[in-house]
Amino acid sequence: MTVTQIIASLFIIILSPIVLIITIINFGFNGGKVFFKQTRLGKKKEHFTILKLRTMTDGKITSFGKVLRNLGLDELPQLINIVRGEMNFIGPRALTIYDVKRLGWNDKHHFKRWSVKPGITGLAQLSPVCNKKLSWQKDSFYVDNNNFKLNLSILIQSLLIPIFGKKKLSNLNRK
């Protein structure tokens, strides 16, 4: 077991009371379905099942789901993906096969993106505006410059998003 997996395991234990409360509340908002599972591509484009708290019912975000998303709490079950070794805390977003085809990232030029494990958060997720070109630039920069200092910076900024919002945080970074 890696240090990252041990830390994720500790977070699961520490956060389990909060996740239990969220799960009970979410049960009421989503008609009993509290988790969202979807096949995503990980390192080397290996398939894995990502876990999230369900935030939508009938194709619409629930009011509680909006809160979960804004605070990033819908991502907490991905700690299990980290313990399984499928993800890291920091890295490019785990994409679906459909996303890869839609973005046109299925060629050799884009393969380096899958040389690292996907993360719960990453550089592209810090941007208030994200598009195909910007996502690729940020993911590519991350892969080329992956180090402790960059990961710590991304982690701190990600933790500040619920407090300041992506737009304000982005403006602070420009100064």
Buried (B, 14 or more C-beta within 10 A) or exposed (E): EEEBBEBBBEBBEEBEEEBEEBBEBBEEBBEEEBEBEEEBBBBEEEEBEBBBBBBBBEEEEBEBBEBBBEBBBBBBBBBBBBBBBBBBBBBBBBBBEEEBEEBEBEEEEBEEBBEBBBBBBBBBBBBEEBEEEEBBBBBBEBBEEBEEEBBEBBBEBBEBBEEEEBEEBBEEEEE
